[in-house]
Amino acid sequence: MSAEQPRPARRSPHPRRVAVTSPRTAAARRPRYPATREIDEQTRLGEVYMHSLLRTQFRLALFVCTVLACVVGGLPLLFLLIPDLREVDVLGVPLPWAVLAGLIYPAFVIGAWLYVRQAERNERHFAELVERR
């Protein structure tokens, strides 16, 4: 009388997982417009982008002009506060003239070079930002 009895099924403490799929393979997505199009069409977002670039470039120009103005404006103040410097000669030329002729113009050239370099860097960062969007 040994009849085989079916074994009871093991019950897992967790319910069986079922994969749910959607018949739609691609969800409807909002069309993505590049930021350059926003700028070209002069939308509000494009205005914000351009205002951001202009503000950054203006701050840079203000900084460079301020530094150069302090250097150029500080020289007369330096010679006023230390009168003995006015009497120093460099290669037969008074020091104030030598500084004006020999150091101010190179300072302007270096300032201009640094300005252009940083302005181009700002524009590259802006272009990367616009293309990333």
Residue pairs with C-beta under 8 A, 6 or more apart in sequence:
34 130
34 131
34 133
35 45
35 46
35 49
35 129
35 130
35 131
35 133
36 130
36 131
38 45
38 46
38 49
39 46
39 49
39 50
39 130
40 46
49 126
49 129
49 130
52 126
53 122
53 123
53 126
56 122
56 126
57 119
57 122
60 115
60 118
60 119
60 122
61 115
64 111
64 114
64 115
67 111
68 107
68 108
68 111
71 104
71 107
72 104
75 96
75 99
75 100
75 104
78 85
79 85
79 86
79 95
79 96
85 95
85 96
86 94
86 95
86 96
87 94
88 94
88 95
89 95
90 98
91 98
93 101
